[in-house]
């Protein structure tokens, strides 16, 4: 096993930062052996089979093409839970864990809340919230059939009950149901920023979940906020993950639509990343 570890690191040298190469190596060895990091250290003299060595070569070739390691392995972790991922869904990010943590911290986790996740992708937000809010009814919308299939598989993997529906939030009818919390991490990267996106994201993650027109960067926020204005219960909360450059604009949008208690928060990197707002009795539709 030690020779394979050295081989992986040598083949990827210069293509990725050293810390990332070490992380990739550990993830690959864990995938092939089921060993923990400690067990890898203790079992470095383990001999790999021909099949395992062939898999390592396949992983290396994909990494050289900048395929994200999560897609290569077909799995990742989000909020301490396992998730299957492929190129039909975005890879869950640490910033989104911060959004889930915010929702968890300021709402009653024992209450029978109705929660909706719009643009669910892998289902990571909805499933993590169901795991934390055990008495809640959690639903999730997405426009992609493949994403919904992945999300349903992830709910099954985690043995959590989440209802997934195919809905185009840009063209959605009024719903008979009301929710206490609506959350969304919608597409928010303007097309003009494609040149700034790293190759492993641009070439492999679904553009449908990433990009918005340059002339309307708040497209999804506006539609979701209008939907939430009608569909939230009085004093219901709306949470967004946002583009770091559009915090002020998102705050102004929510204020113009009658939302109150608007709070803009930074992520761990110091970028504007999350917004929470509340719909009052005065502005909610009955």
N, C-alpha and C positions, 0 to 999 in steps of 0.2 A: 504493500500500500504506500509506503514511503516513496518508492520510485515513481508511482503514479502521481502523488502529490507534487513532487518536484517537476514532473513532466507537464502537468497542467500549468503550473506557475511559469515555467520556462516558455511554453507556447504562447502564453498571453502577455508576456512581458512587453511593455511598450505600448500595448493596446488599451490598457486600463491602468488606473492608479494602483499602487501596490496593495493598499488596504482593500480595494475592491477585488483584486485578484485573490487575496487570502480569503475573503468572504465567499467568492465563487467556489474556490477549492473546497472549503468546508461544506458548503451546500451540496456540491456534487458528491462528495464522499458520504455525507449523511444520507443522501438519496439512494446511493448504491448499497450502503451497508445497514442503514437504520441505526447507526451509532450516534451517540451524543458527541459533543466536542471533546469531552473528557475521555470517552471510550476510543475516539480516534487516536488521541495521544497514546493511550495505553495499548493500542493494537496496531501500531504502525508496521509491524512485521507480518501482518495478515497478507496472504497472497490472493490477488484478484484472479478470477476466471477469465477466459478468453472473451466471454460475453460481456463481462463488466469492463474489460479494457476496450472493447469495441464501443460500448456506450460512452465511455470517457472521450474517445476520439470524436464521436458524434456531437457531444456537448461542446468540445473545444471548437469544432468547425462552426457551429451555430454562434458561439460567442464571438468568433472572429468576424462574423457577419453582423454583429451587434444586435442579435436577437436577445431581448431581455431574459435574464436568467429565470425569472418567474415563469415565462412562457415555455422555456426549455424544460424546466422541471414539472410544469403543469400545476404548480401549487405555490402558495405564499401564505403569510400569516397576517391577520388584521385584528387588532384589539384582543390579541391572545387566542384567536380562533383560527382554525385552518380553512383555507379557501382554495378551490380549484379555479385556475385562470387560463384563458387562451386568448387568441387575438380578436375575439368577439367582444372583449371587455377591457376597460382600463385596469391597469395594475393598481390596487389600493395603495394610497400614499400615507405616510405618517401624519401629514397635515390634516387629513380627513379623520384620523384617529383623534386629533385634538378637537375637531368639531363634535364627534360622538361624545367625547369626555365632557365638553361644555353642556351638551343636552343632559347627560347623566347627572351632572353636578347640580343643576338648578331645577330639576323636576322630581316629583315624588315617584320613586321607583316602585312603590307598592300599589299605586293607584291604577285603576283600570282605564288607562288612557287609550285614545285612538290616535295612532301615529301613521303618517304617510311619508314615504320616501319617493321623490320624483326623479326619474333618471337613474334607476338603481344600479345598472351595470351588473357587476358580479354579485350584487346583493349585500355588499359588505356593510353599508350603513344600516339597512333594515335589519339584517341578521344580528349585528352587534347590538342594536337597540332592543331587539326582542330578547336577546340573552340577558341584557341588563334590566329591562322592564318586563319582568316575567308575567305580570298580570295585564299587560297592554295587548291590544289588538293592533298588529302591525301589517300594513299593506305597502305595496311598492308598484310603481309604474315604470315602464320603459317602452320605447318604440321598436326595439330590436328583438325579433323572435329568438335569435341566437343568444343574446344577452339574457333574456328571460329564462331560457333553457339552462344556462350556466347558473343563474341565480337560484333557480329551483333546486338544482343539484346541490348547491352550497347550503341551502336551508336543510335539505335532507342529510347532508354530511354532518351538520351540526345539531341535527335532531331538534330543529326549532320550527315553529309553525308561523310562516309568513305567507300572506296571499299576494301573488304576483299577477299583474294585469298588463295587457298591451294597450298603451294609451299614448297618443301624440299630444303632448301638453301644449303644443302650438295650435292645436285644433281640437279642443276637448269640450264636450258638452257639460253643462252643470250637473253635478252629482247630487243624488238624494242624501248621501251620507255627509256628516260633518266630522272634522278631525280636531284634536286638541293640539297636535304638533304636526307641522309639515316641514320637511327638511329636503334640501336638494343641493347636490354638487353638479350643476349643469355644465354643458360646454361653455367655455368662457374665453378661449384664446382667439384673438382676431387672426384672420388669415394672413395678414401682413407679417405676423411674428413667426411664420413657419421657418424662415431662415435662421431663427435663433434657437429652434428646438433641436435637442440632441438627436442624432441619427437613430438610436435605439427606440426612441419614442415616435419620431416622425414616420419611420419606415415600417413600424410594426404595430403600434397601438391604433385603435379605431378612430379615424378622423371624425366620424359622426358624433363621438363623445367628447371631442377636443375643441373643435373650431366653430367660430361664429363669424358672420359677415363683418367686414371692416367697418361698414357704415351703420352697424347696429349691434355693438358689443353687449348691450344689455338685453338683447332679444329674449332670452330665456328667463332672465330675472323679472322682466316686465310681465310676461305671460304667467309665470308661476305666482307672482305677487297678486295679480288680478284674480287668478284662480283661488288663491289662499284667502283673499278678501271676502270671497263668497262662501268658501267651504270650511273656514275655521270656525270653531265654536267661539263664543264671546270670551275674550282674554286668551284666545289661542295664540300659539307662538309659531313664528316662521323663522327657520334657520337656513342660511346660505353659506356655502363655501364660495369664495369670490376670487377674481383676478386681483393681484396685489395692486395694480394701477387704477382700479375702478372702485375703490372703497368709498370715496366721497360721492361719486355718482350713484352708487347703490343706496347709500344713506338718503340722498336727496329723492331718489325714486320712491323709496318706501315711505318717506315722510309725505310726499305729494299724494300718495294713495291712502293716507289716513292711519298708517301704522305709527305706533308710539313705542316708548321704551327701547329705542333703537340703539344698539351697542355694536360698535366695530372693534374687533379684536385682532391682534397680531398673532402669527404663528411663532413657533420656537425659533425661527430664523429672523424674526423681527419684521416680517412682511404682513401688511394688511391681508387677512385671509378669511375671516368669518364675520358674519353679521347675524344678530338676533333681533327680532322685532315682535311686537305684540299687537294684535288687533283688538280694539276695545269694543264694548257693547254699542257705542255710538256709530261705529263704522261697519260692523259686521252685518251681513244680510241675514235676515231671519226667514 
